Amino acid sequence: MSKIKEIFTERFGEHRVSELPRKKGDIPLLILDLELRSPVTVIVTNGLSDYCMPVPEKLIGEEFNELYFCLPSYWQWEDMDNPQMNWVFEWIQRLSKYVVEKESWFGHGHTMPCGAEMKSLSPTMKQNHFFLTRPMLLEQEMAEMKLDDKTINFLAIVPIFLKEFEYKQSRGTLKFVRKMITKGVSELLDDFREPITKSKWRFRG
């Protein structure tokens, strides 16, 4: 059992932590079944933190990260052939492999397009960018881990719309996160949410 799985098992109980079968070359993944006000499923990397990210000097202490998606209770993630849901597994692998292969780093506030063509993630998930953030909804559940001589942090992958990406780029991470909180948006995936930049008022002539 990996150290990360062991700590999650201590946090949540053995019945809430399982490993996802993986293909050769993939980053190992864990499945966390958590009971909040509404149950959620967390898909989290289990080994990305073996790679020490070359973070800027001011971020020393945040060079060991794992990535995760937070899925709502209505998602049938086990349906691996369903394009409305299986993209989370493709993208968590793509992002993890990218940062390692490019010898780069990810941190809170980073954004990236969903591929060069910036296509929507699925027929229902129209977002076409990702925003990486420290845990919001799962602030306690995905709190940092002290593991041997390093601290492992968890970054949530949040799908965002083009207009939200532009807002974040122009206003900055702090204001963007504040607006997310104001609009009740967190890392919990939502096929039905609208952009947080959308005006509440609509005027008709």
CYANA upper distance limits for C-alpha pairs under 8 A (distance plus 0.5 A):
  1 MET  CA      5 LYS  CA      6.95
  1 MET  CA      6 GLU  CA      6.96
  2 SER  CA      6 GLU  CA      6.65
  2 SER  CA     46 ASN  CA      8.36
  3 LYS  CA      7 ILE  CA      6.77
  3 LYS  CA    147 LEU  CA      8.05
  4 ILE  CA      8 PHE  CA      6.76
  4 ILE  CA     46 ASN  CA      7.16
  5 LYS  CA      9 THR  CA      6.50
  5 LYS  CA     17 VAL  CA      7.78
  5 LYS  CA     30 LEU  CA      7.98
  5 LYS  CA     46 ASN  CA      8.01
  6 GLU  CA     10 GLU  CA      6.81
  7 ILE  CA     11 ARG  CA      6.73
  7 ILE  CA    145 MET  CA      8.45
  8 PHE  CA     12 PHE  CA      6.51
  8 PHE  CA     13 GLY  CA      8.02
  8 PHE  CA     17 VAL  CA      7.44
  9 THR  CA     13 GLY  CA      5.25
  9 THR  CA     14 GLU  CA      5.40
  9 THR  CA     16 ARG  CA      7.85
  9 THR  CA     17 VAL  CA      6.59
 10 GLU  CA     14 GLU  CA      7.98
 11 ARG  CA    141 GLU  CA      8.48
 12 PHE  CA     16 ARG  CA      6.65
 12 PHE  CA     17 VAL  CA      7.99
 12 PHE  CA     34 LEU  CA      8.16
 13 GLY  CA     17 VAL  CA      7.58
 14 GLU  CA     18 SER  CA      8.42
 16 ARG  CA     31 ILE  CA      8.37
 16 ARG  CA     32 LEU  CA      6.07
 16 ARG  CA     33 ASP  CA      5.44
 16 ARG  CA     34 LEU  CA      7.26
 17 VAL  CA     30 LEU  CA      7.40
 17 VAL  CA     31 ILE  CA      6.31
 17 VAL  CA     32 LEU  CA      5.38
 17 VAL  CA     33 ASP  CA      7.18
 18 SER  CA     30 LEU  CA      6.22
 18 SER  CA     31 ILE  CA      5.70
 18 SER  CA     32 LEU  CA      7.23
 19 GLU  CA     28 PRO  CA      8.24
 19 GLU  CA     29 LEU  CA      6.62
 19 GLU  CA     30 LEU  CA      5.08
 19 GLU  CA     31 ILE  CA      6.51
 20 LEU  CA     28 PRO  CA      7.79
 20 LEU  CA     29 LEU  CA      6.06
 20 LEU  CA     30 LEU  CA      6.33
 20 LEU  CA     31 ILE  CA      7.15
 21 PRO  CA     28 PRO  CA      8.45
 21 PRO  CA     29 LEU  CA      8.43
 22 ARG  CA     26 ASP  CA      6.72
 22 ARG  CA     27 ILE  CA      8.19
 22 ARG  CA     28 PRO  CA      6.97
 22 ARG  CA     29 LEU  CA      8.16
 26 ASP  CA     93 GLN  CA      7.08
 27 ILE  CA     45 THR  CA      7.06
 27 ILE  CA     46 ASN  CA      7.49
 27 ILE  CA     47 GLY  CA      7.08
 27 ILE  CA     48 LEU  CA      7.41
 27 ILE  CA     93 GLN  CA      6.93
 27 ILE  CA     96 SER  CA      7.79
 27 ILE  CA     97 LYS  CA      8.17
 28 PRO  CA     45 THR  CA      6.45
 28 PRO  CA     46 ASN  CA      5.66
 28 PRO  CA     47 GLY  CA      6.88
 29 LEU  CA     43 ILE  CA      7.16
 29 LEU  CA     44 VAL  CA      6.07
 29 LEU  CA     45 THR  CA      5.04
 29 LEU  CA     46 ASN  CA      5.71
 30 LEU  CA     42 VAL  CA      8.39
 30 LEU  CA     43 ILE  CA      6.41
 30 LEU  CA     44 VAL  CA      5.83
 30 LEU  CA     45 THR  CA      6.79
 30 LEU  CA     46 ASN  CA      6.74
 31 ILE  CA     41 THR  CA      7.31
 31 ILE  CA     42 VAL  CA      6.21
 31 ILE  CA     43 ILE  CA      5.53
 31 ILE  CA     44 VAL  CA      7.15
 32 LEU  CA     41 THR  CA      6.07
 32 LEU  CA     42 VAL  CA      5.40
 32 LEU  CA     43 ILE  CA      7.15
 32 LEU  CA     44 VAL  CA      8.36
 33 ASP  CA     39 PRO  CA      7.81
 33 ASP  CA     40 VAL  CA      6.69
 33 ASP  CA     41 THR  CA      5.23
 33 ASP  CA     42 VAL  CA      7.08
 34 LEU  CA     39 PRO  CA      6.21
 34 LEU  CA     40 VAL  CA      5.90
 34 LEU  CA     41 THR  CA      6.62
 34 LEU  CA     42 VAL  CA      8.12
 35 GLU  CA     39 PRO  CA      5.00
 35 GLU  CA     40 VAL  CA      7.05
 36 LEU  CA     40 VAL  CA      7.54
 38 SER  CA     73 SER  CA      7.49
 39 PRO  CA     72 PRO  CA      7.58
 39 PRO  CA     73 SER  CA      6.00
 40 VAL  CA     70 CYS  CA      7.16
 40 VAL  CA     71 LEU  CA      6.11
 40 VAL  CA     72 PRO  CA      5.53
 40 VAL  CA     73 SER  CA      5.80
 41 THR  CA     70 CYS  CA      6.42
 41 THR  CA     71 LEU  CA      5.52
 41 THR  CA     72 PRO  CA      7.11
 41 THR  CA     73 SER  CA      7.58
 42 VAL  CA     68 TYR  CA      7.08
 42 VAL  CA     69 PHE  CA      6.22
 42 VAL  CA     70 CYS  CA      5.13
 42 VAL  CA     71 LEU  CA      6.57
 43 ILE  CA     68 TYR  CA      5.88
 43 ILE  CA     69 PHE  CA      5.74
 43 ILE  CA     70 CYS  CA      7.09
 43 ILE  CA     71 LEU  CA      8.27
 44 VAL  CA     66 GLU  CA      7.41
 44 VAL  CA     67 LEU  CA      6.22
 44 VAL  CA     68 TYR  CA      4.64
 44 VAL  CA     69 PHE  CA      7.08
 45 THR  CA     66 GLU  CA      6.02
 45 THR  CA     67 LEU  CA      6.12
 45 THR  CA     68 TYR  CA      6.92
 45 THR  CA     92 ILE  CA      8.22
 46 ASN  CA     66 GLU  CA      7.45
 47 GLY  CA     51 TYR  CA      8.46
 47 GLY  CA     66 GLU  CA      7.75
 48 LEU  CA     64 PHE  CA      8.27
 48 LEU  CA     65 ASN  CA      7.03
 48 LEU  CA     66 GLU  CA      5.98
 48 LEU  CA     67 LEU  CA      8.29
 48 LEU  CA     96 SER  CA      7.17
 49 SER  CA     64 PHE  CA      5.16
 49 SER  CA     65 ASN  CA      5.47
 49 SER  CA     66 GLU  CA      6.24
 49 SER  CA    152 ILE  CA      7.18
 50 ASP  CA     64 PHE  CA      7.81
 51 TYR  CA     64 PHE  CA      7.30
 51 TYR  CA    100 VAL  CA      7.40
 52 CYS  CA     63 GLU  CA      6.02
 52 CYS  CA     64 PHE  CA      6.08
 53 MET  CA     63 GLU  CA      5.17
 53 MET  CA     64 PHE  CA      6.84
 53 MET  CA    103 GLU  CA      7.80
 53 MET  CA    104 SER  CA      6.91
 53 MET  CA    105 TRP  CA      5.46
 53 MET  CA    106 PHE  CA      8.09
 54 PRO  CA     63 GLU  CA      7.11
 54 PRO  CA    103 GLU  CA      8.05
 54 PRO  CA    104 SER  CA      6.99
 54 PRO  CA    105 TRP  CA      6.52
 55 VAL  CA     59 LEU  CA      6.46
 55 VAL  CA     60 ILE  CA      7.02
 55 VAL  CA     62 GLU  CA      7.83
 55 VAL  CA     63 GLU  CA      6.32
 55 VAL  CA    105 TRP  CA      6.65
 56 PRO  CA     60 ILE  CA      7.33
 59 LEU  CA     63 GLU  CA      7.93
 61 GLY  CA    150 LYS  CA      8.42
 61 GLY  CA    151 THR  CA      7.34
 62 GLU  CA    107 GLY  CA      8.27
 62 GLU  CA    151 THR  CA      7.86
 62 GLU  CA    152 ILE  CA      7.95
 62 GLU  CA    153 ASN  CA      7.16
 63 GLU  CA    105 TRP  CA      8.22
 63 GLU  CA    152 ILE  CA      8.50
 64 PHE  CA    150 LYS  CA      7.97
 64 PHE  CA    151 THR  CA      7.13
 64 PHE  CA    152 ILE  CA      5.56
 64 PHE  CA    153 ASN  CA      6.79
 65 ASN  CA    106 PHE  CA      8.43
 65 ASN  CA    152 ILE  CA      5.98
 65 ASN  CA    153 ASN  CA      5.31
 65 ASN  CA    154 PHE  CA      6.09
 65 ASN  CA    155 LEU  CA      7.36
 66 GLU  CA    152 ILE  CA      7.68
 66 GLU  CA    153 ASN  CA      6.87
 66 GLU  CA    154 PHE  CA      5.44
 66 GLU  CA    155 LEU  CA      6.77
 67 LEU  CA     92 ILE  CA      7.66
 67 LEU  CA     96 SER  CA      8.09
 67 LEU  CA    154 PHE  CA      6.28
 67 LEU  CA    155 LEU  CA      5.44
 67 LEU  CA    156 ALA  CA      6.39
 67 LEU  CA    157 ILE  CA      7.30
 68 TYR  CA     92 ILE  CA      7.82
 68 TYR  CA    154 PHE  CA      7.65
 68 TYR  CA    155 LEU  CA      6.85
 68 TYR  CA    156 ALA  CA      5.54
 68 TYR  CA    157 ILE  CA      6.52
 69 PHE  CA     88 VAL  CA      7.69
 69 PHE  CA     92 ILE  CA      8.36
 69 PHE  CA    156 ALA  CA      6.45
 69 PHE  CA    157 ILE  CA      6.10
 69 PHE  CA    158 VAL  CA      7.92
 69 PHE  CA    187 GLU  CA      7.81
 69 PHE  CA    188 LEU  CA      8.14
 69 PHE  CA    189 LEU  CA      8.19
 70 CYS  CA    156 ALA  CA      8.07
 70 CYS  CA    187 GLU  CA      6.65
 70 CYS  CA    188 LEU  CA      5.46
 70 CYS  CA    189 LEU  CA      6.65
 71 LEU  CA     75 TRP  CA      7.10
 71 LEU  CA    188 LEU  CA      6.42
 71 LEU  CA    189 LEU  CA      5.97
 72 PRO  CA    188 LEU  CA      6.93
 72 PRO  CA    189 LEU  CA      6.75
 72 PRO  CA    190 ASP  CA      7.76
 75 TRP  CA     85 MET  CA      7.70
 76 GLN  CA     85 MET  CA      7.88
 77 TRP  CA     85 MET  CA      6.35
 77 TRP  CA     86 ASN  CA      7.29
 79 ASP  CA     85 MET  CA      7.94
 79 ASP  CA     86 ASN  CA      7.80
 80 MET  CA     85 MET  CA      7.85
 80 MET  CA     86 ASN  CA      5.79
 81 ASP  CA     86 ASN  CA      7.12
 82 ASN  CA     86 ASN  CA      6.34
 83 PRO  CA     87 TRP  CA      6.88
 83 PRO  CA    122 SER  CA      6.73
 83 PRO  CA    123 PRO  CA      8.14
 84 GLN  CA    122 SER  CA      5.68
 84 GLN  CA    123 PRO  CA      6.71
 84 GLN  CA    124 THR  CA      6.90
 84 GLN  CA    125 MET  CA      7.85
 85 MET  CA    122 SER  CA      8.21
 86 ASN  CA     90 GLU  CA      7.50
 87 TRP  CA     91 TRP  CA      6.58
 87 TRP  CA    121 LEU  CA      7.46
 87 TRP  CA    122 SER  CA      7.90
 88 VAL  CA     92 ILE  CA      6.55
 89 PHE  CA     93 GLN  CA      6.81
 90 GLU  CA     94 ARG  CA      6.66
 91 TRP  CA     95 LEU  CA      6.47
 92 ILE  CA     96 SER  CA      6.58
 93 GLN  CA     97 LYS  CA      6.51
 94 ARG  CA     98 TYR  CA      6.43
 95 LEU  CA     99 VAL  CA      6.88
 96 SER  CA    100 VAL  CA      7.09
 97 LYS  CA    101 GLU  CA      6.39
 98 TYR  CA    102 LYS  CA      6.35
 99 VAL  CA    103 GLU  CA      6.35
 99 VAL  CA    104 SER  CA      5.46
 99 VAL  CA    105 TRP  CA      6.30
 99 VAL  CA    106 PHE  CA      7.64
100 VAL  CA    104 SER  CA      6.99
100 VAL  CA    105 TRP  CA      8.47
106 PHE  CA    110 HIS  CA      7.01
106 PHE  CA    132 LEU  CA      8.36
107 GLY  CA    132 LEU  CA      7.36
107 GLY  CA    133 THR  CA      7.98
107 GLY  CA    155 LEU  CA      7.89
108 HIS  CA    132 LEU  CA      6.02
108 HIS  CA    133 THR  CA      5.09
108 HIS  CA    134 ARG  CA      6.32
108 HIS  CA    155 LEU  CA      7.45
109 GLY  CA    131 PHE  CA      6.98
109 GLY  CA    132 LEU  CA      5.98
109 GLY  CA    133 THR  CA      6.18
109 GLY  CA    173 THR  CA      6.02
110 HIS  CA    131 PHE  CA      6.41
110 HIS  CA    132 LEU  CA      5.84
110 HIS  CA    133 THR  CA      8.13
111 THR  CA    129 HIS  CA      7.51
111 THR  CA    130 PHE  CA      5.96
111 THR  CA    131 PHE  CA      5.02
111 THR  CA    132 LEU  CA      6.80
111 THR  CA    165 PHE  CA      7.95
112 MET  CA    129 HIS  CA      6.17
112 MET  CA    130 PHE  CA      5.88
112 MET  CA    131 PHE  CA      7.37
113 PRO  CA    118 MET  CA      6.19
113 PRO  CA    128 ASN  CA      6.69
113 PRO  CA    129 HIS  CA      4.74
113 PRO  CA    130 PHE  CA      6.77
114 CYS  CA    118 MET  CA      5.43
114 CYS  CA    119 LYS  CA      7.02
114 CYS  CA    120 SER  CA      8.13
114 CYS  CA    121 LEU  CA      7.81
114 CYS  CA    128 ASN  CA      5.74
114 CYS  CA    129 HIS  CA      5.59
114 CYS  CA    130 PHE  CA      7.34
115 GLY  CA    119 LYS  CA      7.73
118 MET  CA    128 ASN  CA      5.82
118 MET  CA    129 HIS  CA      7.59
119 LYS  CA    128 ASN  CA      6.10
120 SER  CA    125 MET  CA      7.02
120 SER  CA    126 LYS  CA      5.09
120 SER  CA    127 GLN  CA      5.81
120 SER  CA    128 ASN  CA      5.20
121 LEU  CA    125 MET  CA      5.99
121 LEU  CA    126 LYS  CA      6.49
121 LEU  CA    127 GLN  CA      6.62
121 LEU  CA    128 ASN  CA      6.51
122 SER  CA    126 LYS  CA      6.90
124 THR  CA    191 ASP  CA      6.18
124 THR  CA    192 PHE  CA      8.15
125 MET  CA    190 ASP  CA      8.23
125 MET  CA    191 ASP  CA      5.59
125 MET  CA    192 PHE  CA      8.23
126 LYS  CA    161 PHE  CA      7.82
126 LYS  CA    191 ASP  CA      8.38
127 GLN  CA    159 PRO  CA      6.16
127 GLN  CA    160 ILE  CA      5.53
127 GLN  CA    161 PHE  CA      4.95
127 GLN  CA    162 LEU  CA      7.72
128 ASN  CA    159 PRO  CA      7.41
128 ASN  CA    160 ILE  CA      6.92
128 ASN  CA    161 PHE  CA      6.25
128 ASN  CA    162 LEU  CA      7.04
129 HIS  CA    159 PRO  CA      6.24
129 HIS  CA    160 ILE  CA      5.69
129 HIS  CA    161 PHE  CA      6.62
129 HIS  CA    162 LEU  CA      7.12
129 HIS  CA    165 PHE  CA      7.51
130 PHE  CA    157 ILE  CA      6.80
130 PHE  CA    158 VAL  CA      5.95
130 PHE  CA    159 PRO  CA      5.06
130 PHE  CA    160 ILE  CA      6.13
131 PHE  CA    157 ILE  CA      6.44
131 PHE  CA    158 VAL  CA      5.52
131 PHE  CA    159 PRO  CA      6.79
131 PHE  CA    160 ILE  CA      7.07
131 PHE  CA    165 PHE  CA      8.49
132 LEU  CA    155 LEU  CA      6.49
132 LEU  CA    156 ALA  CA      6.05
132 LEU  CA    157 ILE  CA      5.44
132 LEU  CA    158 VAL  CA      6.65
133 THR  CA    155 LEU  CA      5.91
133 THR  CA    156 ALA  CA      5.77
133 THR  CA    157 ILE  CA      7.34
133 THR  CA    158 VAL  CA      7.97
134 ARG  CA    139 GLU  CA      8.25
134 ARG  CA    154 PHE  CA      7.11
134 ARG  CA    155 LEU  CA      5.52
134 ARG  CA    156 ALA  CA      6.59
135 PRO  CA    139 GLU  CA      5.17
135 PRO  CA    142 MET  CA      6.95
135 PRO  CA    143 ALA  CA      8.05
135 PRO  CA    154 PHE  CA      7.48
135 PRO  CA    155 LEU  CA      6.90
135 PRO  CA    156 ALA  CA      6.46
135 PRO  CA    187 GLU  CA      7.81
136 MET  CA    186 SER  CA      6.47
136 MET  CA    187 GLU  CA      7.12
137 LEU  CA    186 SER  CA      6.43
137 LEU  CA    187 GLU  CA      7.12
137 LEU  CA    188 LEU  CA      7.78
138 LEU  CA    142 MET  CA      6.08
138 LEU  CA    143 ALA  CA      8.33
139 GLU  CA    143 ALA  CA      6.37
142 MET  CA    154 PHE  CA      6.83
143 ALA  CA    153 ASN  CA      7.68
143 ALA  CA    154 PHE  CA      7.65
144 GLU  CA    151 THR  CA      7.16
144 GLU  CA    152 ILE  CA      6.01
144 GLU  CA    153 ASN  CA      5.19
144 GLU  CA    154 PHE  CA      7.04
145 MET  CA    151 THR  CA      6.16
145 MET  CA    152 ILE  CA      5.55
145 MET  CA    153 ASN  CA      7.20
146 LYS  CA    150 LYS  CA      6.63
146 LYS  CA    151 THR  CA      5.21
146 LYS  CA    152 ILE  CA      6.93
147 LEU  CA    151 THR  CA      6.50
147 LEU  CA    152 ILE  CA      7.54
156 ALA  CA    187 GLU  CA      6.63
157 ILE  CA    187 GLU  CA      7.33
158 VAL  CA    186 SER  CA      8.31
158 VAL  CA    187 GLU  CA      5.79
158 VAL  CA    188 LEU  CA      8.23
158 VAL  CA    189 LEU  CA      7.77
159 PRO  CA    189 LEU  CA      8.07
160 ILE  CA    164 GLU  CA      6.55
160 ILE  CA    165 PHE  CA      7.14
160 ILE  CA    195 PRO  CA      8.19
161 PHE  CA    165 PHE  CA      6.76
161 PHE  CA    195 PRO  CA      6.86
162 LEU  CA    166 GLU  CA      6.74
163 LYS  CA    167 TYR  CA      6.63
163 LYS  CA    195 PRO  CA      7.86
163 LYS  CA    197 THR  CA      7.32
164 GLU  CA    168 LYS  CA      6.61
164 GLU  CA    195 PRO  CA      7.12
164 GLU  CA    196 ILE  CA      7.43
164 GLU  CA    197 THR  CA      6.77
165 PHE  CA    169 GLN  CA      6.65
166 GLU  CA    170 SER  CA      6.66
167 TYR  CA    171 ARG  CA      6.31
167 TYR  CA    172 GLY  CA      8.21
167 TYR  CA    176 PHE  CA      7.59
167 TYR  CA    197 THR  CA      8.06
168 LYS  CA    172 GLY  CA      5.52
168 LYS  CA    173 THR  CA      6.31
168 LYS  CA    175 LYS  CA      7.99
168 LYS  CA    176 PHE  CA      5.78
169 GLN  CA    173 THR  CA      8.17
171 ARG  CA    175 LYS  CA      6.61
171 ARG  CA    176 PHE  CA      7.34
172 GLY  CA    176 PHE  CA      6.75
173 THR  CA    177 VAL  CA      6.56
174 LEU  CA    178 ARG  CA      6.72
175 LYS  CA    179 LYS  CA      6.64
176 PHE  CA    180 MET  CA      6.73
177 VAL  CA    181 ILE  CA      6.75
178 ARG  CA    182 THR  CA      6.65
179 LYS  CA    183 LYS  CA      6.61
179 LYS  CA    196 ILE  CA      7.68
180 MET  CA    184 GLY  CA      6.63
180 MET  CA    185 VAL  CA      5.39
180 MET  CA    186 SER  CA      7.18
180 MET  CA    196 ILE  CA      7.22
181 ILE  CA    185 VAL  CA      6.21
181 ILE  CA    186 SER  CA      7.43
183 LYS  CA    196 ILE  CA      6.84
194 GLU  CA    198 LYS  CA      7.72
